[in-house]
């Protein structure tokens, strides 16, 4: 190759490299980033009704430190979460409970009718039966925009902590709900609970979610 041809080839390569570099940068920036997980600030008291729940359903409250605490957020996982969320929301008829006034009212798995607590614990059981590790499935106490206590199920994935809710069909990252986050089950011991640090840039709303199904009370 003569000198002119060599210079021309090097110039062509130099012209291509910045373009390819930019394309690689664009591909990298287009990949979704993992959202921050729920931040726990320290131990707190478990909801009293959860203590009663563990007495009735001890297998749902067993500690297992060897389980995975996060699952892959792939298509099959998301389909399973959507199916369980939808099926349980449709299977349980909404009913308001009076935990203080009626000692018989307690959190129950797969009742004919129930409140947010029953939906959440039922979804957790169904997902465990489907092979999801219990350590990635955590009950969480929140407050709705109108101040009502509300229990949801949080599924810890490698991309986000996702919320399965009986008030809405959509499954969202915890940061995208308009709830005030109060406490959550320990990932390693479901009988223990931790306080939650509010997410940065948390969405606030003056109106509560559409109450298709009553929020109930997780206390």
C-alpha positions as semicolon CSV with decimal commas, in nm:
position;residue;x (nm);y (nm);z (nm)
1;X;0,000;0,000;0,000
2;X;0,151;0,339;-0,096
3;X;0,162;0,634;0,141
4;X;-0,142;0,804;-0,012
5;X;-0,355;0,494;0,020
6;X;-0,247;0,444;0,382
7;X;-0,337;0,802;0,476
8;X;-0,673;0,767;0,305
9;X;-0,752;0,443;0,492
10;X;-0,660;0,593;0,828
11;X;-0,875;0,895;0,756
12;X;-1,172;0,672;0,673
13;X;-1,130;0,478;0,998
14;X;-1,103;0,801;1,195
15;X;-1,424;0,926;1,038
16;X;-1,611;0,609;1,134
17;X;-1,494;0,580;1,495
18;X;-1,672;0,888;1,640
19;X;-1,998;0,778;1,478
20;X;-1,972;0,425;1,615
21;X;-1,874;0,563;1,955
22;X;-2,180;0,787;1,960
23;X;-2,405;0,498;1,860
24;X;-2,264;0,284;2,141
25;X;-2,326;0,568;2,386
26;X;-2,681;0,602;2,265
27;X;-2,740;0,228;2,309
28;X;-2,600;0,239;2,664
29;X;-2,806;0,542;2,763
30;X;-3,125;0,385;2,625
31;X;-3,098;0,081;2,853
32;X;-3,333;0,112;3,154
33;X;-3,159;0,179;3,483
34;X;-3,248;-0,001;3,802
35;X;-3,454;0,211;4,041
36;X;-3,352;0,258;4,401
37;X;-3,491;-0,010;4,634
38;X;-3,694;0,065;4,944
39;X;-3,464;0,211;5,209
40;X;-3,511;0,079;5,562
41;X;-3,404;0,297;5,855
42;X;-3,441;0,059;6,149
43;X;-3,663;-0,195;6,325
44;X;-4,015;-0,113;6,432
45;X;-4,315;-0,294;6,576
46;X;-4,498;-0,539;6,354
47;X;-4,866;-0,460;6,293
48;X;-5,069;-0,630;6,565
49;X;-5,289;-0,799;6,307
50;X;-4,979;-0,945;6,142
51;X;-4,879;-1,101;6,474
52;X;-5,222;-1,264;6,485
53;X;-5,183;-1,367;6,122
54;X;-4,856;-1,548;6,199
55;X;-5,026;-1,742;6,478
56;X;-5,290;-1,862;6,232
57;X;-5,053;-1,913;5,935
58;X;-4,709;-1,994;6,082
59;X;-4,575;-2,131;5,752
60;X;-4,619;-1,787;5,595
61;X;-4,398;-1,632;5,861
62;X;-4,097;-1,865;5,857
63;X;-3,750;-1,713;5,829
64;X;-3,520;-1,850;5,559
65;X;-3,188;-1,668;5,522
66;X;-3,082;-1,892;5,232
67;X;-3,353;-1,765;4,996
68;X;-3,289;-1,511;4,723
69;X;-3,400;-1,163;4,824
70;X;-3,449;-1,040;4,467
71;X;-3,578;-1,198;4,148
72;X;-3,508;-1,131;3,780
73;X;-3,743;-0,879;3,622
74;X;-3,794;-1,072;3,300
75;X;-4,103;-1,121;3,084
76;X;-4,213;-1,443;3,254
77;X;-4,183;-1,288;3,600
78;X;-4,380;-0,978;3,503
79;X;-4,651;-1,194;3,344
80;X;-4,678;-1,402;3,663
81;X;-4,704;-1,091;3,882
82;X;-4,972;-0,939;3,659
83;X;-5,172;-1,263;3,652
84;X;-5,165;-1,316;4,029
85;X;-5,244;-0,951;4,097
86;X;-5,541;-0,961;3,860
87;X;-5,673;-1,300;3,968
88;X;-5,666;-1,224;4,341
89;X;-5,822;-0,880;4,291
90;X;-6,106;-1,046;4,102
91;X;-6,145;-1,344;4,338
92;X;-6,200;-1,158;4,666
93;X;-6,508;-0,941;4,707
94;X;-6,437;-0,611;4,886
95;X;-6,549;-0,587;5,247
96;X;-6,470;-0,343;5,528
97;X;-6,348;-0,502;5,851
98;X;-6,366;-0,369;6,207
99;X;-6,055;-0,507;6,370
100;X;-6,098;-0,322;6,696
101;X;-6,467;-0,397;6,738
102;X;-6,474;-0,756;6,612
103;X;-6,211;-0,999;6,743
104;X;-6,309;-1,244;6,469
105;X;-6,188;-1,005;6,199
106;X;-5,831;-1,090;6,107
107;X;-5,607;-1,116;5,802
108;X;-5,703;-1,424;5,601
109;X;-5,572;-1,602;5,293
110;X;-5,819;-1,649;5,004
111;X;-6,138;-1,542;5,183
112;X;-6,460;-1,497;4,989
113;X;-6,457;-1,130;5,088
114;X;-6,199;-0,911;5,257
115;X;-5,999;-0,592;5,269
116;X;-5,654;-0,484;5,151
117;X;-5,479;-0,702;5,407
118;X;-5,644;-1,018;5,274
119;X;-5,556;-0,930;4,916
120;X;-5,191;-0,871;5,005
121;X;-5,134;-1,189;5,209
122;X;-5,319;-1,397;4,948
123;X;-5,101;-1,264;4,667
124;X;-4,789;-1,342;4,871
125;X;-4,905;-1,701;4,928
126;X;-4,997;-1,751;4,560
127;X;-4,658;-1,625;4,442
128;X;-4,472;-1,846;4,690
129;X;-4,672;-2,142;4,561
130;X;-4,566;-2,039;4,209
131;X;-4,200;-2,064;4,304
132;X;-4,114;-1,705;4,393
133;X;-3,881;-1,696;4,697
134;X;-4,055;-1,562;5,008
135;X;-3,763;-1,329;5,078
136;X;-3,851;-1,128;4,766
137;X;-4,216;-1,091;4,873
138;X;-4,272;-0,837;5,149
139;X;-4,587;-0,691;5,298
140;X;-4,574;-0,314;5,348
141;X;-4,788;-0,071;5,545
142;X;-4,866;0,255;5,367
143;X;-5,112;0,541;5,390
144;X;-5,324;0,654;5,098
145;X;-5,350;1,019;4,999
146;X;-5,658;1,058;5,220
147;X;-5,476;0,913;5,523
148;X;-5,622;0,561;5,526
149;X;-5,401;0,274;5,634
150;X;-5,333;0,041;5,342
151;X;-5,141;-0,285;5,303
152;X;-4,970;-0,378;4,976
153;X;-4,733;-0,649;4,857
154;X;-4,385;-0,542;4,743
155;X;-4,195;-0,770;4,505
156;X;-3,819;-0,707;4,503
157;X;-3,670;-0,747;4,155
158;X;-3,330;-0,663;4,012
159;X;-3,480;-0,358;3,837
160;X;-3,724;-0,217;4,093
161;X;-3,935;-0,286;4,399
162;X;-4,277;-0,344;4,242
163;X;-4,611;-0,290;4,415
164;X;-4,904;-0,530;4,385
165;X;-5,213;-0,340;4,494
166;X;-5,583;-0,412;4,524
167;X;-5,680;-0,051;4,453
168;X;-5,526;-0,045;4,105
169;X;-5,452;-0,311;3,845
170;X;-5,125;-0,153;3,726
171;X;-4,807;-0,282;3,887
172;X;-4,571;0,009;3,955
173;X;-4,234;0,075;4,120
174;X;-4,284;0,189;4,478
175;X;-4,160;0,542;4,393
176;X;-4,444;0,588;4,145
177;X;-4,729;0,532;4,389
178;X;-4,885;0,822;4,575
179;X;-4,864;0,646;4,909
180;X;-4,686;0,743;5,228
181;X;-4,458;0,451;5,308
182;X;-4,455;0,353;5,677
183;X;-4,304;0,008;5,740
184;X;-4,215;-0,317;5,564
185;X;-4,143;-0,679;5,650
186;X;-3,783;-0,782;5,694
187;X;-3,656;-0,968;5,388
188;X;-3,490;-1,235;5,602
189;X;-3,751;-1,277;5,876
190;X;-4,116;-1,205;5,787
191;X;-4,212;-1,169;6,153
192;X;-3,987;-0,862;6,185
193;X;-4,063;-0,520;6,040
194;X;-3,858;-0,209;5,957
195;X;-3,940;0,158;5,914
196;X;-3,914;0,300;5,562
197;X;-3,733;0,614;5,449
198;X;-3,957;0,805;5,202
199;X;-3,834;0,785;4,841
200;X;-3,660;1,087;4,691
201;X;-3,899;1,281;4,472
202;X;-4,197;1,084;4,599
203;X;-4,519;1,150;4,409
204;X;-4,774;1,335;4,619
205;X;-5,138;1,371;4,532
206;X;-5,437;1,553;4,674
207;X;-5,673;1,274;4,575
208;X;-5,668;0,910;4,674
209;X;-5,662;0,624;4,422
210;X;-6,000;0,522;4,291
211;X;-6,138;0,303;4,569
212;X;-6,258;0,008;4,362
213;X;-6,178;-0,204;4,667
214;X;-6,164;-0,070;5,021
215;X;-5,828;0,009;5,171
216;X;-5,898;-0,144;5,512
217;X;-5,650;-0,107;5,797
218;X;-5,322;-0,294;5,847
219;X;-5,292;-0,212;6,215
